Amino acid sequence: MRLIVFFDIPIEPASSKKEYIKFRRFLLDNGYDMLQYSVYIRFCRNDTDANKHQKRLKKHAPKVGNVRVIKVTENQYENMLILIGDKTNQEKVIGSSSLIIID
């Protein structure tokens, strides 16, 4: 299961830019990888894990802008068509495998 976070946060005035930086740092520090600019993705083991992370996103969401989250299954995610570009490092490592061995 994956969480996909889409956001659009203004960077003017400076206080809004700080909100953007803080939210982006939160995403990176909590296991999200950038899929595209302002689109971040996180692997979740199951629905319970995904719900936990959705609650954390709500708690840390900025006060301005637009933030959306969608929860998709691995099967749905694997069926995504990439027209231009490559898979992220996370996508290459995890792929469709339910077992990941870290050396």
Protein Blocks (a to p, Z undefined) as FASTA:
>chain_A
ZZdddddddfbdfklmmmmmmmmmmmmmnopacfbghiacdddfblmlmmmmmmmmmmmp
cfedjdddddddfklmmmpccfbdcddfklmmnmmafbdcdZZ
